[in-house]
Amino acid sequence: MAKANNDTADHIYKVVELVGTSKKSADDATQAAIARASKTLKHLRWFEVVQTRGHIENGKICHYQVTVKVGFTLDS
């Protein structure tokens, strides 16, 4: 049997769920969540937008809220 090489090793991820907010856009809310997570979590690798919602006032969107799952690899 061939010996596994580190380049082809399986990856194990931890997943956390975050909620980002913004008055500008859903994209900005997503960026805010990722930027904040990157300050305390290492090895961020991927994200998935799970839910987008917002607040409406006087017929206009005034606030966005985006729930994202963020995956990062664990230290060995």
All heavy atoms as a GROMACS GRO file, in nm:
protein
  591
    1MET      N    1   0.084  -0.119   0.000
    1MET     CA    2   0.000   0.000   0.000
    1MET      C    3   0.089   0.125   0.000
    1MET      O    4   0.186   0.132   0.073
    1MET     CB    5  -0.090  -0.004   0.123
    1MET     CG    6  -0.187   0.108   0.127
    1MET     SD    7  -0.282   0.107   0.280
    1MET     CE    8  -0.440   0.069   0.218
    2ALA      N    9   0.055   0.223  -0.080
    2ALA     CA   10   0.136   0.344  -0.092
    2ALA      C   11   0.120   0.431   0.033
    2ALA      O   12   0.014   0.437   0.094
    2ALA     CB   13   0.091   0.424  -0.215
    3LYS      N   14   0.228   0.495   0.069
    3LYS     CA   15   0.228   0.583   0.186
    3LYS      C   16   0.164   0.716   0.148
    3LYS      O   17   0.192   0.772   0.042
    3LYS     CB   18   0.373   0.604   0.232
    3LYS     CG   19   0.384   0.680   0.360
    3LYS     CD   20   0.530   0.687   0.404
    3LYS     CE   21   0.541   0.767   0.531
    3LYS     NZ   22   0.679   0.776   0.576
    4ALA      N   23   0.077   0.767   0.235
    4ALA     CA   24   0.010   0.895   0.209
    4ALA      C   25   0.111   1.008   0.220
    4ALA      O   26   0.197   1.008   0.305
    4ALA     CB   27  -0.104   0.916   0.307
    5ASN      N   28   0.097   1.104   0.132
    5ASN     CA   29   0.184   1.221   0.133
    5ASN      C   30   0.104   1.337   0.193
    5ASN      O   31  -0.016   1.344   0.179
    5ASN     CB   32   0.229   1.236  -0.012
    5ASN     CG   33   0.242   1.371  -0.069
    5ASN    OD1   34   0.207   1.470  -0.009
    5ASN    ND2   35   0.295   1.374  -0.187
    6ASN      N   36   0.171   1.427   0.263
    6ASN     CA   37   0.103   1.536   0.333
    6ASN      C   38   0.020   1.624   0.240
    6ASN      O   39  -0.077   1.685   0.282
    6ASN     CB   40   0.204   1.622   0.409
    6ASN     CG   41   0.252   1.553   0.535
    6ASN    OD1   42   0.187   1.460   0.584
    6ASN    ND2   43   0.364   1.597   0.587
    7ASP      N   44   0.059   1.633   0.112
    7ASP     CA   45  -0.015   1.716   0.017
    7ASP      C   46  -0.154   1.659  -0.012
    7ASP      O   47  -0.242   1.730  -0.055
    7ASP     CB   48   0.062   1.729  -0.114
    7ASP     CG   49   0.190   1.808  -0.097
    7ASP    OD1   50   0.201   1.884   0.002
    7ASP    OD2   51   0.280   1.793  -0.181
    8THR      N   52  -0.171   1.529   0.010
    8THR     CA   53  -0.300   1.467  -0.020
    8THR      C   54  -0.375   1.424   0.106
    8THR      O   55  -0.471   1.351   0.099
    8THR     CB   56  -0.281   1.345  -0.112
    8THR    OG1   57  -0.198   1.250  -0.043
    8THR    CG2   58  -0.219   1.384  -0.245
    9ALA      N   59  -0.329   1.472   0.221
    9ALA     CA   60  -0.393   1.435   0.347
    9ALA      C   61  -0.535   1.490   0.352
    9ALA      O   62  -0.566   1.596   0.295
    9ALA     CB   63  -0.312   1.490   0.465
   10ASP      N   64  -0.623   1.417   0.420
   10ASP     CA   65  -0.761   1.464   0.437
   10ASP      C   66  -0.762   1.589   0.524
   10ASP      O   67  -0.679   1.606   0.613
   10ASP     CB   68  -0.845   1.355   0.505
   10ASP     CG   69  -0.866   1.236   0.415
   10ASP    OD1   70  -0.858   1.251   0.292
   10ASP    OD2   71  -0.893   1.127   0.469
   11HIS      N   72  -0.858   1.676   0.499
   11HIS     CA   73  -0.873   1.798   0.578
   11HIS      C   74  -0.992   1.781   0.672
   11HIS      O   75  -1.095   1.725   0.635
   11HIS     CB   76  -0.898   1.919   0.488
   11HIS     CG   77  -0.782   1.950   0.399
   11HIS    ND1   78  -0.669   2.014   0.443
   11HIS    CD2   79  -0.762   1.925   0.269
   11HIS    CE1   80  -0.584   2.026   0.344
   11HIS    NE2   81  -0.639   1.973   0.236
   12ILE      N   82  -0.975   1.828   0.793
   12ILE     CA   83  -1.084   1.830   0.891
   12ILE      C   84  -1.116   1.976   0.918
   12ILE      O   85  -1.027   2.057   0.943
   12ILE     CB   86  -1.042   1.760   1.023
   12ILE    CG1   87  -0.994   1.619   0.997
   12ILE    CG2   88  -1.157   1.764   1.123
   12ILE    CD1   89  -1.097   1.526   0.935
   13TYR      N   90  -1.245   2.009   0.911
   13TYR     CA   91  -1.288   2.146   0.930
   13TYR      C   92  -1.377   2.159   1.052
   13TYR      O   93  -1.455   2.069   1.083
   13TYR     CB   94  -1.370   2.196   0.809
   13TYR     CG   95  -1.292   2.199   0.681
   13TYR    CD1   96  -1.296   2.093   0.592
   13TYR    CD2   97  -1.214   2.309   0.649
   13TYR    CE1   98  -1.225   2.095   0.474
   13TYR    CE2   99  -1.142   2.313   0.530
   13TYR     CZ  100  -1.148   2.206   0.443
   13TYR     OH  101  -1.078   2.209   0.327
   14LYS      N  102  -1.367   2.271   1.120
   14LYS     CA  103  -1.463   2.310   1.222
   14LYS      C  104  -1.551   2.415   1.156
   14LYS      O  105  -1.502   2.497   1.078
   14LYS     CB  106  -1.394   2.368   1.345
   14LYS     CG  107  -1.493   2.411   1.453
   14LYS     CD  108  -1.426   2.424   1.587
   14LYS     CE  109  -1.524   2.468   1.692
   14LYS     NZ  110  -1.611   2.362   1.738
   15VAL      N  111  -1.679   2.413   1.187
   15VAL     CA  112  -1.773   2.508   1.126
   15VAL      C  113  -1.839   2.589   1.237
   15VAL      O  114  -1.885   2.535   1.337
   15VAL     CB  115  -1.881   2.434   1.045
   15VAL    CG1  116  -1.981   2.532   0.986
   15VAL    CG2  117  -1.816   2.349   0.936
   16VAL      N  118  -1.842   2.721   1.218
   16VAL     CA  119  -1.912   2.810   1.310
   16VAL      C  120  -2.015   2.890   1.230
   16VAL      O  121  -1.999   2.912   1.110
   16VAL     CB  122  -1.817   2.906   1.386
   16VAL    CG1  123  -1.723   2.828   1.475
   16VAL    CG2  124  -1.740   2.994   1.291
   17GLU      N  125  -2.119   2.931   1.296
   17GLU     CA  126  -2.223   3.011   1.232
   17GLU      C  127  -2.213   3.153   1.287
   17GLU      O  128  -2.205   3.174   1.408
   17GLU     CB  129  -2.361   2.952   1.261
   17GLU     CG  130  -2.470   3.010   1.174
   17GLU     CD  131  -2.598   2.928   1.184
   17GLU    OE1  132  -2.676   2.958   1.275
   17GLU    OE2  133  -2.616   2.838   1.102
   18LEU      N  134  -2.214   3.250   1.196
   18LEU     CA  135  -2.200   3.391   1.231
   18LEU      C  136  -2.314   3.470   1.168
   18LEU      O  137  -2.371   3.428   1.067
   18LEU     CB  138  -2.068   3.446   1.177
   18LEU     CG  139  -1.940   3.370   1.211
   18LEU    CD1  140  -1.826   3.419   1.125
   18LEU    CD2  141  -1.909   3.387   1.357
   19VAL      N  142  -2.342   3.586   1.224
   19VAL     CA  143  -2.440   3.676   1.165
   19VAL      C  144  -2.374   3.812   1.148
   19VAL      O  145  -2.329   3.873   1.245
   19VAL     CB  146  -2.567   3.690   1.253
   19VAL    CG1  147  -2.664   3.789   1.190
   19VAL    CG2  148  -2.633   3.554   1.273
   20GLY      N  149  -2.364   3.857   1.023
   20GLY     CA  150  -2.308   3.988   0.993
   20GLY      C  151  -2.421   4.085   0.962
   20GLY      O  152  -2.526   4.045   0.911
   21THR      N  153  -2.399   4.212   0.993
   21THR     CA  154  -2.502   4.314   0.967
   21THR      C  155  -2.441   4.432   0.893
   21THR      O  156  -2.321   4.458   0.904
   21THR     CB  157  -2.566   4.364   1.098
   21THR    OG1  158  -2.466   4.424   1.179
   21THR    CG2  159  -2.632   4.251   1.175
   22SER      N  160  -2.524   4.503   0.819
   22SER     CA  161  -2.480   4.621   0.746
   22SER      C  162  -2.599   4.704   0.704
   22SER      O  163  -2.706   4.651   0.677
   22SER     CB  164  -2.403   4.578   0.620
   22SER     OG  165  -2.374   4.690   0.538
   23LYS      N  166  -2.578   4.834   0.697
   23LYS     CA  167  -2.680   4.924   0.642
   23LYS      C  168  -2.665   4.937   0.491
   23LYS      O  169  -2.754   4.986   0.424
   23LYS     CB  170  -2.669   5.062   0.707
   23LYS     CG  171  -2.710   5.062   0.853
   23LYS     CD  172  -2.704   5.200   0.912
   23LYS     CE  173  -2.749   5.197   1.057
   23LYS     NZ  174  -2.749   5.330   1.118
   24LYS      N  175  -2.550   4.891   0.435
   24LYS     CA  176  -2.521   4.907   0.293
   24LYS      C  177  -2.580   4.797   0.205
   24LYS      O  178  -2.650   4.825   0.109
   24LYS     CB  179  -2.370   4.912   0.269
   24LYS     CG  180  -2.301   5.031   0.329
   24LYS     CD  181  -2.153   5.023   0.301
   24LYS     CE  182  -2.077   5.133   0.373
   24LYS     NZ  183  -1.932   5.121   0.348
   25SER      N  184  -2.544   4.669   0.236
   25SER     CA  185  -2.585   4.558   0.148
   25SER      C  186  -2.566   4.424   0.217
   25SER      O  187  -2.496   4.414   0.319
   25SER     CB  188  -2.502   4.560   0.020
   25SER     OG  189  -2.367   4.526   0.048
   26ALA      N  190  -2.625   4.320   0.158
   26ALA     CA  191  -2.606   4.185   0.207
   26ALA      C  192  -2.461   4.143   0.189
   26ALA      O  193  -2.403   4.076   0.276
   26ALA     CB  194  -2.700   4.088   0.135
   27ASP      N  195  -2.400   4.183   0.078
   27ASP     CA  196  -2.258   4.151   0.056
   27ASP      C  197  -2.171   4.215   0.163
   27ASP      O  198  -2.079   4.151   0.215
   27ASP     CB  199  -2.215   4.198  -0.083
   27ASP     CG  200  -2.071   4.162  -0.112
   27ASP    OD1  201  -2.038   4.041  -0.112
   27ASP    OD2  202  -1.990   4.254  -0.135
   28ASP      N  203  -2.199   4.337   0.198
   28ASP     CA  204  -2.122   4.407   0.301
   28ASP      C  205  -2.140   4.338   0.438
   28ASP      O  206  -2.045   4.328   0.515
   28ASP     CB  207  -2.165   4.554   0.309
   28ASP     CG  208  -2.067   4.639   0.386
   28ASP    OD1  209  -1.947   4.640   0.349
   28ASP    OD2  210  -2.108   4.703   0.485
   29ALA      N  211  -2.260   4.290   0.466
   29ALA     CA  212  -2.285   4.217   0.590
   29ALA      C  213  -2.205   4.087   0.594
   29ALA      O  214  -2.148   4.051   0.698
   29ALA     CB  215  -2.434   4.188   0.605
   30THR      N  216  -2.196   4.019   0.480
   30THR     CA  217  -2.117   3.896   0.471
   30THR      C  218  -1.969   3.928   0.492
   30THR      O  219  -1.900   3.861   0.568
   30THR     CB  220  -2.137   3.830   0.333
   30THR    OG1  221  -2.276   3.802   0.314
   30THR    CG2  222  -2.057   3.701   0.322
   31GLN      N  223  -1.921   4.032   0.425
   31GLN     CA  224  -1.781   4.074   0.440
   31GLN      C  225  -1.749   4.109   0.585
   31GLN      O  226  -1.641   4.077   0.637
   31GLN     CB  227  -1.750   4.194   0.350
   31GLN     CG  228  -1.759   4.166   0.203
   31GLN     CD  229  -1.639   4.090   0.149
   31GLN    OE1  230  -1.541   4.066   0.217
   31GLN    NE2  231  -1.649   4.049   0.024
   32ALA      N  232  -1.842   4.176   0.652
   32ALA     CA  233  -1.821   4.215   0.792
   32ALA      C  234  -1.807   4.092   0.882
   32ALA      O  235  -1.721   4.089   0.971
   32ALA     CB  236  -1.936   4.304   0.840
   33ALA      N  237  -1.890   3.992   0.859
   33ALA     CA  238  -1.883   3.869   0.940
   33ALA      C  239  -1.749   3.799   0.919
   33ALA      O  240  -1.684   3.756   1.016
   33ALA     CB  241  -1.999   3.777   0.905
   34ILE      N  242  -1.704   3.787   0.794
   34ILE     CA  243  -1.579   3.720   0.764
   34ILE      C  244  -1.460   3.799   0.820
   34ILE      O  245  -1.367   3.742   0.878
   34ILE     CB  246  -1.562   3.699   0.611
   34ILE    CG1  247  -1.676   3.614   0.554
   34ILE    CG2  248  -1.425   3.639   0.579
   34ILE    CD1  249  -1.688   3.476   0.612
   35ALA      N  250  -1.463   3.930   0.803
   35ALA     CA  251  -1.354   4.014   0.852
   35ALA      C  252  -1.340   4.003   1.004
   35ALA      O  253  -1.229   3.990   1.056
   35ALA     CB  254  -1.376   4.159   0.812
   36ARG      N  255  -1.453   4.003   1.073
   36ARG     CA  256  -1.447   3.992   1.220
   36ARG      C  257  -1.399   3.855   1.262
   36ARG      O  258  -1.317   3.842   1.354
   36ARG     CB  259  -1.586   4.022   1.279
   36ARG     CG  260  -1.593   4.007   1.430
   36ARG     CD  261  -1.491   4.097   1.500
   36ARG     NE  262  -1.492   4.076   1.643
   36ARG     CZ  263  -1.421   3.982   1.708
   36ARG    NH1  264  -1.342   3.901   1.639
   36ARG    NH2  265  -1.428   3.970   1.838
   37ALA      N  266  -1.446   3.750   1.196
   37ALA     CA  267  -1.404   3.614   1.230
   37ALA      C  268  -1.254   3.597   1.209
   37ALA      O  269  -1.187   3.529   1.288
   37ALA     CB  270  -1.481   3.513   1.146
   38SER      N  271  -1.199   3.660   1.106
   38SER     CA  272  -1.057   3.643   1.075
   38SER      C  273  -0.967   3.706   1.182
   38SER      O  274  -0.848   3.675   1.187
   38SER     CB  275  -1.025   3.702   0.938
   38SER     OG  276  -1.033   3.842   0.940
   39LYS      N  277  -1.022   3.789   1.268
   39LYS     CA  278  -0.943   3.849   1.375
   39LYS      C  279  -0.914   3.749   1.487
   39LYS      O  280  -0.816   3.764   1.560
   39LYS     CB  281  -1.014   3.972   1.433
   39LYS     CG  282  -1.018   4.089   1.338
   39LYS     CD  283  -1.087   4.206   1.402
   39LYS     CE  284  -1.090   4.325   1.305
   39LYS     NZ  285  -1.156   4.441   1.365
   40THR      N  286  -1.000   3.649   1.504
   40THR     CA  287  -0.982   3.555   1.616
   40THR      C  288  -0.972   3.409   1.573
   40THR      O  289  -0.930   3.326   1.652
   40THR     CB  290  -1.097   3.567   1.718
   40THR    OG1  291  -1.221   3.551   1.651
   40THR    CG2  292  -1.094   3.702   1.788
   41LEU      N  293  -1.010   3.377   1.450
   41LEU     CA  294  -1.003   3.239   1.402
   41LEU      C  295  -0.893   3.227   1.297
   41LEU      O  296  -0.880   3.313   1.209
   41LEU     CB  297  -1.137   3.196   1.340
   41LEU     CG  298  -1.257   3.197   1.432
   41LEU    CD1  299  -1.384   3.168   1.353
   41LEU    CD2  300  -1.240   3.097   1.545
   42LYS      N  301  -0.815   3.119   1.306
   42LYS     CA  302  -0.708   3.096   1.209
   42LYS      C  303  -0.754   2.996   1.103
   42LYS      O  304  -0.844   2.918   1.127
   42LYS     CB  305  -0.584   3.040   1.279
   42LYS     CG  306  -0.523   3.135   1.380
   42LYS     CD  307  -0.392   3.084   1.434
   42LYS     CE  308  -0.410   2.960   1.519
   42LYS     NZ  309  -0.286   2.909   1.577
   43HIS      N  310  -0.689   3.001   0.990
   43HIS     CA  311  -0.708   2.903   0.883
   43HIS      C  312  -0.849   2.901   0.824
   43HIS      O  313  -0.902   2.796   0.792
   43HIS     CB  314  -0.669   2.762   0.929
   43HIS     CG  315  -0.540   2.755   1.002
   43HIS    ND1  316  -0.420   2.791   0.943
   43HIS    CD2  317  -0.511   2.719   1.130
   43HIS    CE1  318  -0.322   2.775   1.032
   43HIS    NE2  319  -0.374   2.732   1.145
   44LEU      N  320  -0.913   3.018   0.812
   44LEU     CA  321  -1.044   3.024   0.747
   44LEU      C  322  -1.030   2.976   0.604
   44LEU      O  323  -0.937   3.017   0.533
   44LEU     CB  324  -1.099   3.167   0.748
   44LEU     CG  325  -1.128   3.229   0.885
   44LEU    CD1  326  -1.174   3.373   0.867
   44LEU    CD2  327  -1.230   3.149   0.961
   45ARG      N  328  -1.122   2.891   0.559
   45ARG     CA  329  -1.109   2.832   0.426
   45ARG      C  330  -1.230   2.854   0.336
   45ARG      O  331  -1.218   2.864   0.216
   45ARG     CB  332  -1.084   2.681   0.437
   45ARG     CG  333  -0.956   2.645   0.509
   45ARG     CD  334  -0.835   2.684   0.423
   45ARG     NE  335  -0.714   2.637   0.487
   45ARG     CZ  336  -0.619   2.719   0.533
   45ARG    NH1  337  -0.631   2.848   0.519
   45ARG    NH2  338  -0.511   2.670   0.590
   46TRP      N  339  -1.351   2.856   0.392
   46TRP     CA  340  -1.470   2.868   0.308
   46TRP      C  341  -1.585   2.928   0.390
   46TRP      O  342  -1.580   2.933   0.511
   46TRP     CB  343  -1.510   2.734   0.248
   46TRP     CG  344  -1.536   2.626   0.349
   46TRP    CD1  345  -1.448   2.533   0.393
   46TRP    CD2  346  -1.658   2.599   0.418
   46TRP    NE1  347  -1.505   2.450   0.485
   46TRP    CE2  348  -1.636   2.488   0.503
   46TRP    CE3  349  -1.784   2.657   0.419
   46TRP    CZ2  350  -1.734   2.436   0.587
   46TRP    CZ3  351  -1.882   2.604   0.502
   46TRP    CH2  352  -1.856   2.495   0.584
   47PHE      N  353  -1.686   2.974   0.317
   47PHE     CA  354  -1.808   3.021   0.382
   47PHE      C  355  -1.928   2.982   0.298
   47PHE      O  356  -1.917   2.956   0.179
   47PHE     CB  357  -1.805   3.173   0.406
   47PHE     CG  358  -1.825   3.255   0.282
   47PHE    CD1  359  -1.951   3.302   0.249
   47PHE    CD2  360  -1.719   3.284   0.198
   47PHE    CE1  361  -1.971   3.376   0.134
   47PHE    CE2  362  -1.738   3.359   0.084
   47PHE     CZ  363  -1.864   3.405   0.052
   48GLU      N  364  -2.042   2.979   0.364
   48GLU     CA  365  -2.169   2.948   0.297
   48GLU      C  366  -2.274   3.044   0.353
   48GLU      O  367  -2.293   3.052   0.474
   48GLU     CB  368  -2.209   2.805   0.327
   48GLU     CG  369  -2.348   2.768   0.279
   48GLU     CD  370  -2.391   2.628   0.328
   48GLU    OE1  371  -2.314   2.561   0.399
   48GLU    OE2  372  -2.504   2.590   0.293
   49VAL      N  373  -2.341   3.118   0.265
   49VAL     CA  374  -2.450   3.204   0.309
   49VAL      C  375  -2.572   3.115   0.334
   49VAL      O  376  -2.618   3.045   0.245
   49VAL     CB  377  -2.482   3.314   0.205
   49VAL    CG1  378  -2.605   3.394   0.247
   49VAL    CG2  379  -2.362   3.405   0.186
   50VAL      N  380  -2.620   3.117   0.457
   50VAL     CA  381  -2.731   3.030   0.498
   50VAL      C  382  -2.864   3.104   0.490
   50VAL      O  383  -2.966   3.048   0.450
   50VAL     CB  384  -2.708   2.979   0.643
   50VAL    CG1  385  -2.823   2.893   0.690
   50VAL    CG2  386  -2.576   2.904   0.651
   51GLN      N  387  -2.862   3.231   0.526
   51GLN     CA  388  -2.987   3.307   0.529
   51GLN      C  389  -2.957   3.456   0.511
   51GLN      O  390  -2.858   3.506   0.562
   51GLN     CB  391  -3.056   3.284   0.663
   51GLN     CG  392  -3.194   3.344   0.674
   51GLN     CD  393  -3.259   3.309   0.808
   51GLN    OE1  394  -3.198   3.329   0.912
   51GLN    NE2  395  -3.377   3.254   0.802
   52THR      N  396  -3.044   3.522   0.438
   52THR     CA  397  -3.035   3.667   0.423
   52THR      C  398  -3.170   3.726   0.462
   52THR      O  399  -3.274   3.679   0.418
   52THR     CB  400  -3.003   3.706   0.276
   52THR    OG1  401  -2.883   3.641   0.236
   52THR    CG2  402  -2.989   3.856   0.261
   53ARG      N  403  -3.166   3.827   0.545
   53ARG     CA  404  -3.290   3.894   0.584
   53ARG      C  405  -3.258   4.041   0.612
   53ARG      O  406  -3.142   4.080   0.612
   53ARG     CB  407  -3.354   3.827   0.705
   53ARG     CG  408  -3.268   3.823   0.826
   53ARG     CD  409  -3.333   3.737   0.936
   53ARG     NE  410  -3.237   3.713   1.039
   53ARG     CZ  411  -3.148   3.613   1.042
   53ARG    NH1  412  -3.145   3.526   0.945
   53ARG    NH2  413  -3.062   3.601   1.139
   54GLY      N  414  -3.359   4.119   0.634
   54GLY     CA  415  -3.335   4.261   0.658
   54GLY      C  416  -3.453   4.328   0.724
   54GLY      O  417  -3.554   4.265   0.755
   55HIS      N  418  -3.435   4.456   0.746
   55HIS     CA  419  -3.536   4.537   0.812
   55HIS      C  420  -3.583   4.644   0.713
   55HIS      O  421  -3.502   4.706   0.644
   55HIS     CB  422  -3.473   4.603   0.936
   55HIS     CG  423  -3.567   4.685   1.014
   55HIS    ND1  424  -3.665   4.632   1.094
   55HIS    CD2  425  -3.579   4.820   1.025
   55HIS    CE1  426  -3.733   4.729   1.151
   55HIS    NE2  427  -3.683   4.845   1.110
   56ILE      N  428  -3.713   4.664   0.709
   56ILE     CA  429  -3.772   4.761   0.617
   56ILE      C  430  -3.835   4.874   0.698
   56ILE      O  431  -3.905   4.850   0.796
   56ILE     CB  432  -3.882   4.695   0.530
   56ILE    CG1  433  -3.821   4.581   0.448
   56ILE    CG2  434  -3.951   4.798   0.441
   56ILE    CD1  435  -3.924   4.495   0.379
   57GLU      N  436  -3.809   4.996   0.654
   57GLU     CA  437  -3.874   5.114   0.713
   57GLU      C  438  -3.922   5.204   0.600
   57GLU      O  439  -3.847   5.232   0.507
   57GLU     CB  440  -3.776   5.192   0.802
   57GLU     CG  441  -3.753   5.128   0.936
   57GLU     CD  442  -3.665   5.215   1.026
   57GLU    OE1  443  -3.645   5.335   0.996
   57GLU    OE2  444  -3.615   5.160   1.126
   58ASN      N  445  -4.046   5.246   0.609
   58ASN     CA  446  -4.105   5.336   0.509
   58ASN      C  447  -4.088   5.284   0.366
   58ASN      O  448  -4.056   5.358   0.275
   58ASN     CB  449  -4.047   5.477   0.521
   58ASN     CG  450  -4.073   5.538   0.657
   58ASN    OD1  451  -4.182   5.522   0.713
   58ASN    ND2  452  -3.974   5.604   0.712
   59GLY      N  453  -4.103   5.152   0.349
   59GLY     CA  454  -4.097   5.093   0.217
   59GLY      C  455  -3.957   5.076   0.159
   59GLY      O  456  -3.943   5.044   0.042
   60LYS      N  457  -3.853   5.099   0.241
   60LYS     CA  458  -3.715   5.086   0.193
   60LYS      C  459  -3.635   4.994   0.286
   60LYS      O  460  -3.658   4.992   0.407
   60LYS     CB  461  -3.647   5.222   0.188
   60LYS     CG  462  -3.706   5.316   0.085
   60LYS     CD  463  -3.626   5.443   0.078
   60LYS     CE  464  -3.688   5.534  -0.028
   60LYS     NZ  465  -3.612   5.658  -0.042
   61ILE      N  466  -3.543   4.922   0.226
   61ILE     CA  467  -3.453   4.838   0.306
   61ILE      C  468  -3.358   4.930   0.380
   61ILE      O  469  -3.292   5.015   0.320
   61ILE     CB  470  -3.372   4.742   0.217
   61ILE    CG1  471  -3.466   4.645   0.144
   61ILE    CG2  472  -3.268   4.666   0.300
   61ILE    CD1  473  -3.397   4.560   0.039
   62CYS      N  474  -3.352   4.914   0.511
   62CYS     CA  475  -3.263   5.000   0.588
   62CYS      C  476  -3.154   4.923   0.662
   62CYS      O  477  -3.062   4.985   0.716
   62CYS     CB  478  -3.342   5.088   0.685
   62CYS     SG  479  -3.425   4.996   0.814
   63HIS      N  480  -3.164   4.789   0.663
   63HIS     CA  481  -3.064   4.712   0.735
   63HIS      C  482  -3.063   4.569   0.684
   63HIS      O  483  -3.169   4.511   0.663
   63HIS     CB  484  -3.098   4.714   0.885
   63HIS     CG  485  -2.986   4.675   0.972
   63HIS    ND1  486  -2.990   4.563   1.050
   63HIS    CD2  487  -2.865   4.732   0.994
   63HIS    CE1  488  -2.877   4.553   1.118
   63HIS    NE2  489  -2.799   4.653   1.085
   64TYR      N  490  -2.944   4.513   0.661
   64TYR     CA  491  -2.928   4.376   0.614
   64TYR      C  492  -2.868   4.291   0.725
   64TYR      O  493  -2.784   4.338   0.802
   64TYR     CB  494  -2.834   4.370   0.494
   64TYR     CG  495  -2.884   4.445   0.374
   64TYR    CD1  496  -2.862   4.582   0.360
   64TYR    CD2  497  -2.956   4.380   0.274
   64TYR    CE1  498  -2.908   4.651   0.250
   64TYR    CE2  499  -3.002   4.449   0.164
   64TYR     CZ  500  -2.978   4.584   0.152
   64TYR     OH  501  -3.023   4.653   0.044
   65GLN      N  502  -2.911   4.167   0.731
   65GLN     CA  503  -2.857   4.071   0.827
   65GLN      C  504  -2.836   3.939   0.753
   65GLN      O  505  -2.930   3.885   0.693
   65GLN     CB  506  -2.956   4.054   0.942
   65GLN     CG  507  -2.902   3.977   1.059
   65GLN     CD  508  -3.002   3.971   1.172
   65GLN    OE1  509  -3.117   3.932   1.151
   65GLN    NE2  510  -2.961   4.011   1.290
   66VAL      N  511  -2.711   3.889   0.754
   66VAL     CA  512  -2.676   3.769   0.679
   66VAL      C  513  -2.616   3.666   0.774
   66VAL      O  514  -2.522   3.696   0.848
   66VAL     CB  515  -2.575   3.800   0.567
   66VAL    CG1  516  -2.534   3.675   0.493
   66VAL    CG2  517  -2.635   3.902   0.469
   67THR      N  518  -2.672   3.545   0.772
   67THR     CA  519  -2.617   3.435   0.850
   67THR      C  520  -2.526   3.354   0.759
   67THR      O  521  -2.566   3.316   0.649
   67THR     CB  522  -2.729   3.345   0.904
   67THR    OG1  523  -2.818   3.424   0.982
   67THR    CG2  524  -2.673   3.232   0.990
   68VAL      N  525  -2.402   3.333   0.804
   68VAL     CA  526  -2.305   3.256   0.725
   68VAL      C  527  -2.244   3.145   0.811
   68VAL      O  528  -2.227   3.162   0.932
   68VAL     CB  529  -2.191   3.344   0.669
   68VAL    CG1  530  -2.242   3.443   0.568
   68VAL    CG2  531  -2.116   3.416   0.778
   69LYS      N  532  -2.216   3.033   0.746
   69LYS     CA  533  -2.136   2.928   0.810
   69LYS      C  534  -1.994   2.946   0.758
   69LYS      O  535  -1.974   2.968   0.638
   69LYS     CB  536  -2.188   2.790   0.772
   69LYS     CG  537  -2.318   2.755   0.838
   69LYS     CD  538  -2.357   2.612   0.806
   69LYS     CE  539  -2.491   2.578   0.871
   69LYS     NZ  540  -2.530   2.439   0.838
   70VAL      N  541  -1.898   2.942   0.847
   70VAL     CA  542  -1.758   2.959   0.811
   70VAL      C  543  -1.682   2.834   0.853
   70VAL      O  544  -1.695   2.788   0.966
   70VAL     CB  545  -1.697   3.083   0.880
   70VAL    CG1  546  -1.551   3.099   0.845
   70VAL    CG2  547  -1.775   3.208   0.843
   71GLY      N  548  -1.604   2.778   0.759
   71GLY     CA  549  -1.524   2.660   0.787
   71GLY      C  550  -1.377   2.695   0.798
   71GLY      O  551  -1.327   2.776   0.721
   72PHE      N  552  -1.310   2.636   0.895
   72PHE     CA  553  -1.167   2.655   0.909
   72PHE      C  554  -1.101   2.524   0.950
   72PHE      O  555  -1.163   2.439   1.012
   72PHE     CB  556  -1.133   2.768   1.009
   72PHE     CG  557  -1.189   2.749   1.147
   72PHE    CD1  558  -1.111   2.694   1.248
   72PHE    CD2  559  -1.319   2.788   1.176
   72PHE    CE1  560  -1.163   2.678   1.376
   72PHE    CE2  561  -1.370   2.774   1.304
   72PHE     CZ  562  -1.292   2.718   1.404
   73THR      N  563  -0.976   2.509   0.909
   73THR     CA  564  -0.904   2.386   0.942
   73THR      C  565  -0.850   2.396   1.084
   73THR      O  566  -0.817   2.504   1.132
   73THR     CB  567  -0.787   2.361   0.844
   73THR    OG1  568  -0.704   2.477   0.838
   73THR    CG2  569  -0.838   2.328   0.705
   74LEU      N  570  -0.844   2.282   1.148
   74LEU     CA  571  -0.794   2.275   1.285
   74LEU      C  572  -0.642   2.264   1.284
   74LEU      O  573  -0.584   2.206   1.191
   74LEU     CB  574  -0.854   2.154   1.357
   74LEU     CG  575  -1.007   2.154   1.367
   74LEU    CD1  576  -1.055   2.022   1.425
   74LEU    CD2  577  -1.054   2.270   1.453
   75ASP      N  578  -0.577   2.320   1.386
   75ASP     CA  579  -0.433   2.304   1.400
   75ASP      C  580  -0.401   2.157   1.421
   75ASP      O  581  -0.478   2.084   1.485
   75ASP     CB  582  -0.381   2.384   1.521
   75ASP     CG  583  -0.378   2.533   1.495
   75ASP    OD1  584  -0.370   2.572   1.378
   75ASP    OD2  585  -0.385   2.610   1.593
   76SER      N  586  -0.287   2.113   1.368
   76SER     CA  587  -0.249   1.973   1.388
   76SER      C  588  -0.180   1.952   1.519
   76SER      O  589  -0.138   2.033   1.587
   76SER     CB  590  -0.158   1.922   1.280
   76SER     OG  591  -0.117   2.013   1.187
   0.00000   0.00000   0.00000
